[in-house]
Amino acid sequence: MAGPDPQRHGDEPVHERVPFFQRLLDNHFLLLFLGVTMPTVLYLIWGIMEIIQIPIASP
């Protein structure tokens, strides 16, 4: 029989720290928000850049 687990103290489970990116990717609402806003912002910036490049018409 193996000895006692040095990481366990009594009946309390060991709480390991969850990595930041795992917590980030487990948040479904944050992923939904980023999936909607990032393309919107990028297309908006792309459209503004395209409008700026249109030459001004001369009469």
matplotlib code that plots the C-alpha trace (Angstrom):
import matplotlib.pyplot as plt

x = [0.0, 1.3, 2.0, -0.2, -0.3, 1.8, -0.4, -3.6, -4.4, -7.2, -10.3, -9.8, -9.2, -6.1, -7.1, -4.7, -4.5, -6.3, -4.2, -5.3, -5.9, -7.9, -10.2, -10.4, -11.3, -13.8, -15.8, -18.4, -19.9, -16.5, -15.7, -19.1, -18.5, -15.0, -16.3, -18.8, -16.9, -13.5, -14.7, -17.0, -14.1, -11.8, -14.3, -15.0, -11.3, -10.9, -13.9, -12.6, -9.2, -10.9, -12.9, -9.8, -8.1, -10.8, -9.5, -11.4, -13.4, -12.3, -15.0]
y = [0.0, 3.4, 6.1, 9.2, 11.7, 14.7, 17.1, 16.1, 17.6, 15.7, 15.4, 18.7, 18.4, 20.0, 23.1, 23.7, 27.1, 27.1, 28.7, 32.0, 30.9, 27.9, 30.2, 32.5, 29.8, 28.3, 31.5, 31.0, 34.5, 36.1, 34.0, 34.9, 38.6, 38.5, 36.5, 39.2, 42.3, 41.5, 40.9, 44.0, 46.2, 44.8, 45.3, 48.8, 49.7, 48.1, 50.1, 53.3, 52.6, 51.9, 55.2, 57.2, 55.8, 57.0, 60.0, 63.2, 64.1, 67.2, 69.2]
z = [0.0, -0.9, 1.7, 2.2, -0.7, 0.3, -1.6, 0.3, 3.7, 5.4, 3.2, 1.4, -2.3, -3.8, -5.8, -8.6, -10.3, -13.6, -16.4, -17.7, -21.3, -20.2, -18.2, -21.2, -23.6, -21.2, -21.1, -23.9, -23.7, -24.1, -27.1, -28.6, -28.0, -29.5, -32.5, -33.3, -32.4, -33.9, -37.5, -37.2, -36.1, -38.8, -41.6, -40.3, -40.4, -43.8, -45.1, -43.8, -45.4, -48.7, -48.5, -47.7, -50.9, -53.2, -55.1, -54.8, -58.0, -59.8, -61.7]

ax = plt.figure().add_subplot(projection="3d")
ax.plot(x, y, z, "-o")
ax.set_aspect("equal")
plt.show()
